[in-house]
């Protein structure tokens, strides 16, 4: 019994000792900051501290591209799977706040490869810098999920209770303020984002966006399908006439550069 107790004690000491001695805060911060394979993307961690049983906290984790902040997660709490370390990998989960909503995710690093899963729930669109950099300003409840496996992945999102401002790309005005909700699916491969589906809805009007984003270059088209009541009552109907393809169907080119 004594021998078994000593073995268990040594095992526990080793279990906690590895966490305390082998993985200092700076090492953990570096692991998180290098969790993305994209050289143009950067993760910054501030105020990281270790807790008990392979847990950790951070004041904030910031995702940047070209030195521009895309999204900030605050009040982070997370935990590392200690058994993953025995397999020379890092498997960690985290949660916190972002843009007035909630964010949670998982990062799995193994032999230089990464799998990242991040979900945002009911964040304020206007509080996420990514949208203003993309030319979308205003407010709305944003929820989304991004899953990346290396440089490929998928993004799903939804915006409700939207109050967006009109925007402009390449000198072409987009009447975003007439839409109250949006949902879409984007696929990512290397440096190209393909719009698998992107639908916007407003009162008596529907639109969808299709095309690609390569690097920071937009090559999209917005197909707008208003009902007759919209064309008769809304003053923005005159703006659509320049893009008329057929009765009740308009196509607005979205061609320009993002700010990041």
HELIX and SHEET records of a PDB file:
HELIX    1   1 UNK A    2  UNK A   17  1                                  16    
HELIX    2   2 UNK A   18  UNK A   22  3                                   5    
HELIX    3   3 UNK A   25  UNK A   33  1                                   9    
HELIX    4   4 UNK A   82  UNK A   86  1                                   5    
HELIX    5   5 UNK A  125  UNK A  127  5                                   3    
HELIX    6   6 UNK A  129  UNK A  133  1                                   5    
HELIX    7   7 UNK A  176  UNK A  178  5                                   3    
HELIX    8   8 UNK A  228  UNK A  233  1                                   6    
HELIX    9   9 UNK A  237  UNK A  240  1                                   4    
HELIX   10  10 UNK A  241  UNK A  243  5                                   3    
SHEET    1   A 3 UNK A  41  UNK A  46  0                                        
SHEET    2   A 3 UNK A  55  UNK A  65 -1                                        
SHEET    3   A 3 UNK A  49  UNK A  50 -1                                        
SHEET    1   B14 UNK A  41  UNK A  46  0                                        
SHEET    2   B14 UNK A  55  UNK A  65 -1                                        
SHEET    3   B14 UNK A  68  UNK A  80 -1                                        
SHEET    4   B14 UNK A  89  UNK A  98 -1                                        
SHEET    5   B14 UNK A 101  UNK A 110 -1                                        
SHEET    6   B14 UNK A 113  UNK A 124 -1                                        
SHEET    7   B14 UNK A 138  UNK A 149 -1                                        
SHEET    8   B14 UNK A 152  UNK A 164 -1                                        
SHEET    9   B14 UNK A 179  UNK A 189 -1                                        
SHEET   10   B14 UNK A 192  UNK A 202 -1                                        
SHEET   11   B14 UNK A 205  UNK A 214 -1                                        
SHEET   12   B14 UNK A 217  UNK A 226 -1                                        
SHEET   13   B14 UNK A 249  UNK A 257 -1                                        
SHEET   14   B14 UNK A 244  UNK A 246 -1                                        
SHEET    1   C 2 UNK A 167  UNK A 169  0                                        
SHEET    2   C 2 UNK A 172  UNK A 174 -1                                        
END                                                                             
